[in-house]
Amino acid sequence: RNLSENSINHLPSLGFDGAEALEVIDLSGNEISAVGANTFLSLPSLRTIRLERNNIKCLHHDAFRGLRNLESLFLSWNKFETLPSGLLDGTRRLEDLELEGNPLKCDCHINWLMAWLQRAPSLSGGAECHKPSYLQGQKLTDINYEQLKCTRNVDINDCKSLPLWSCPSSCKCVDGIVDCRSRKLVNIPSHFPDDSTEIRLEQNQITEIPPQAFAGYRRLRRIDLSNNEIRSIAPDAFRGLKALTSLVLYGNRITSLPTQVFNGLSSLQLL
């Protein structure tokens, strides 16, 4: 699918449902600023992703989760200074990784990438240091760990202020609690803060819980979806929520549940 040279600036997580057989997606030359968790999870057959020549500053560590068939990943000529640890976990078939033209800050946060590239030097993809000044222009594979220093403890990528990591516009978010109660929502928001521990969606007009609706929120302990209009729940709606202890669903129109809908919820205590 060729979506290059458009004005796309946002990639909603799980926004490609129904295209499971897609092998190539070209999103180059757009205005994308961030890639959130599980963006391509519904495209398990992907072999090539082209994201070069965008404005990407931030990538979630689960951005490419589930892409076991991925062979080529083009990220050159964007604006990210670093990449989160775990970004390439599971991409064992990756043969081509392009990172040229990004203002990489070579500090301790990028240790994992240097180690990864040294194990597969053919994938170095033009990764060069932009900062600090004493490493500028050097290839990441040519420097040593002692040169990768951190002068302050910062939140990697400073991505928290971007939409994919921020509070939904109709909700309030404080201390890990996302409060979306009584907001007349008809759909579950596409994003929540990355550190969310509790999501309150009760007393809305939500009619369904789509696949992987809360995927990537590893700290999530409680979800309240009571008093909505929910009729259908996808079999994998709650997949990956190993920390979830409480799931509230009363006051809906649910008549049946998929057989495996609660599989993997190893910490669940209240339903």
C-alpha positions in Angstrom: 0.0 0.0 0.0 1.5 3.3 -1.1 0.6 6.3 1.2 3.7 8.3 0.5 3.9 12.0 -0.2 0.6 12.8 1.4 0.0 15.1 4.5 -0.5 12.3 7.0 0.5 13.5 10.5 -1.0 10.8 12.7 -0.9 7.1 12.8 -3.7 5.8 15.1 -2.8 2.5 16.8 -4.5 -0.4 15.2 -5.7 1.8 12.4 -5.1 -0.8 9.6 -7.6 -3.5 10.6 -8.7 -5.6 7.7 -5.4 -5.6 5.9 -3.8 -8.6 7.6 -2.1 -9.8 4.3 -0.4 -6.5 3.6 3.4 -7.0 3.1 4.6 -3.5 2.2 3.5 -0.1 3.5 5.0 3.1 2.2 4.4 6.1 4.5 7.5 8.1 3.4 7.4 11.8 2.7 4.6 12.6 5.1 4.3 14.7 8.3 4.3 12.0 10.9 5.8 13.1 14.2 5.4 10.0 16.3 4.8 6.3 16.1 2.8 4.9 19.0 2.5 1.5 20.6 1.1 -1.4 18.4 0.6 0.9 15.4 1.2 -2.0 13.0 0.1 -4.9 15.2 -2.9 -5.7 13.0 -0.5 -6.2 10.0 1.4 -9.3 10.9 2.5 -10.1 7.3 4.4 -6.8 6.9 7.9 -7.3 5.4 8.7 -3.7 4.6 7.9 -0.4 6.4 8.9 2.9 4.8 8.8 5.9 7.2 11.7 7.9 5.8 11.5 11.7 5.2 8.9 12.4 7.9 9.1 14.5 11.1 9.3 11.6 13.5 10.7 12.7 16.9 9.4 9.8 19.0 8.9 6.1 18.6 7.2 4.0 21.3 9.2 0.9 22.3 6.2 -1.3 21.1 5.9 0.6 17.8 6.9 -2.5 15.8 5.6 -5.2 18.2 4.4 -8.4 16.6 6.1 -7.9 13.3 8.0 -11.2 13.1 8.2 -11.1 9.3 9.7 -7.6 9.1 12.7 -7.6 6.8 13.2 -3.9 5.9 12.6 -0.8 8.1 13.3 2.6 6.7 13.6 5.4 9.3 16.1 7.7 7.6 15.8 11.5 7.5 13.6 12.0 10.4 14.1 14.0 13.6 14.6 11.5 16.5 17.6 11.9 18.7 17.4 8.5 20.3 15.5 5.2 20.1 13.9 3.4 23.0 15.3 0.1 24.2 13.2 -2.9 23.0 12.1 -1.1 19.8 13.5 -4.0 17.6 12.6 -6.9 19.9 11.0 -9.7 17.9 12.2 -8.4 14.5 14.5 -11.4 14.0 14.2 -11.4 10.3 15.3 -7.8 9.9 17.8 -7.5 7.0 17.7 -3.8 6.2 17.6 -1.0 8.8 18.0 2.6 7.5 18.8 5.3 10.1 20.7 7.9 8.0 20.1 11.6 8.5 18.7 11.5 12.0 20.2 13.8 14.7 21.2 11.0 17.0 22.4 11.9 20.5 25.0 9.3 21.4 24.6 8.9 25.1 23.9 6.0 27.5 20.3 5.7 26.3 21.5 4.3 23.0 23.8 1.6 24.4 21.3 -1.1 23.4 21.2 0.1 19.7 25.0 0.1 19.5 25.1 -3.4 20.9 22.4 -4.5 18.5 24.2 -3.0 15.5 27.5 -4.5 16.5 25.9 -8.0 16.5 24.6 -7.3 13.0 27.0 -4.8 11.4 25.4 -5.1 8.0 22.3 -3.3 9.5 24.1 -0.2 10.6 22.1 1.8 8.1 24.2 5.0 8.2 23.6 5.6 11.9 25.9 8.5 12.9 26.2 10.6 16.0 25.0 14.2 15.9 25.6 14.9 19.6 27.7 15.4 21.6 30.1 17.5 19.6 33.1 15.2 20.3 31.3 12.3 18.6 29.7 14.2 15.8 30.0 12.5 12.4 31.2 9.2 13.9 29.4 6.0 13.0 27.7 4.4 16.0 29.4 1.1 15.2 32.9 2.8 15.5 32.6 4.1 19.0 32.9 2.3 22.4 30.6 2.2 25.4 32.8 4.4 27.5 32.1 7.3 25.2 28.3 7.0 25.7 27.7 9.1 28.7 24.6 10.7 30.3 24.9 14.0 32.0 21.4 14.1 33.4 18.5 11.7 34.1 16.0 12.5 31.5 12.9 10.8 30.1 14.1 9.2 26.9 12.9 11.0 23.8 10.9 13.6 25.8 7.8 12.2 24.1 5.3 12.6 26.9 3.9 15.8 25.5 3.1 14.4 22.1 -0.5 13.2 21.4 0.2 9.5 21.3 1.5 9.7 24.9 -0.8 12.3 26.2 -4.3 12.5 27.8 -7.3 12.1 25.5 -8.8 15.6 24.9 -12.1 14.7 26.5 -10.6 13.2 29.7 -8.6 14.2 32.7 -5.3 12.4 33.7 -3.7 12.7 37.1 -1.2 10.4 38.8 -1.8 7.5 36.4 -5.6 7.7 36.5 -7.4 8.5 33.3 -10.9 9.8 34.0 -13.2 9.7 31.0 -16.4 9.2 32.9 -19.7 10.6 31.5 -18.1 12.2 28.4 -20.6 10.8 25.8 -17.9 8.8 24.2 -19.0 6.3 21.6 -15.5 4.8 21.1 -12.6 4.0 23.3 -9.9 6.7 22.9 -7.0 5.7 20.6 -4.3 6.7 23.1 -3.7 7.2 26.8 -0.6 8.3 28.8 2.0 5.6 28.7 2.1 5.4 32.5 -1.6 4.8 33.0 -2.6 2.5 35.9 -6.4 3.0 35.9 -8.7 3.9 33.0 -12.3 5.0 33.9 -14.7 4.9 30.9 -18.0 4.3 32.8 -21.2 6.0 31.9 -20.5 6.6 28.3 -22.1 5.3 25.0 -19.4 2.9 24.0 -20.8 0.0 21.9 -17.8 -2.3 21.4 -14.3 -3.1 22.7 -12.1 -3.5 19.6 -9.0 -5.8 19.2 -6.0 -4.8 21.4 -7.9 -1.8 22.7 -5.5 -1.3 25.6 -2.4 -3.0 24.2 1.0 -1.6 25.3 -0.2 -0.2 28.7 1.9 -2.5 30.8 1.2 -0.8 34.1 -2.6 -0.9 33.7 -4.3 -2.4 36.8 -7.9 -1.3 36.5 -10.4 -0.7 33.7 -13.9 0.4 34.3 -16.3 0.1 31.4 -19.6 -0.1 33.4 -22.8 1.4 32.3 -22.1 1.7 28.6 -23.8 0.2 25.5 -21.3 -2.5 24.9 -22.6 -5.4 22.8 -19.4 -6.9 21.4 -15.9 -7.6 22.7 -13.1 -8.7 20.5 -11.4 -12.0 21.6 -8.0 -10.1 22.1 -9.5 -6.9 23.5 -7.5 -7.2 26.7 -4.4 -9.1 25.4 -1.1 -8.3 27.1 -2.6 -6.8 30.3 -0.6 -8.9 32.7 -0.8 -6.3 35.5 -4.6 -5.9 35.3 -6.3 -6.8 38.6 -9.8 -5.3 38.1 -12.1 -5.3 35.0 -15.6 -3.8 35.5 -18.2 -4.5 32.8 -21.6 -4.5 34.5 -24.4 -2.4 33.1 -23.8 -3.2 29.4 -25.6 -5.2 26.8 -23.2 -8.1 26.6 -25.0 -11.4 25.9 -21.9 -13.6 25.2 -18.2 -13.5 25.6 -15.5 -14.9 23.3 -13.9 -18.0 24.6 -10.4 -16.7 25.1 -11.2 -13.1 26.0 -9.6 -13.3 29.5 -6.6 -15.4 28.5 -3.3 -14.0 29.8 -4.9 -11.8 32.5 -2.8 -13.6 35.1 -3.3 -10.9 37.8 -7.1 -10.5 37.4 -8.8 -10.6 40.8 -12.1 -8.7 40.3 -14.5 -9.1 37.3 
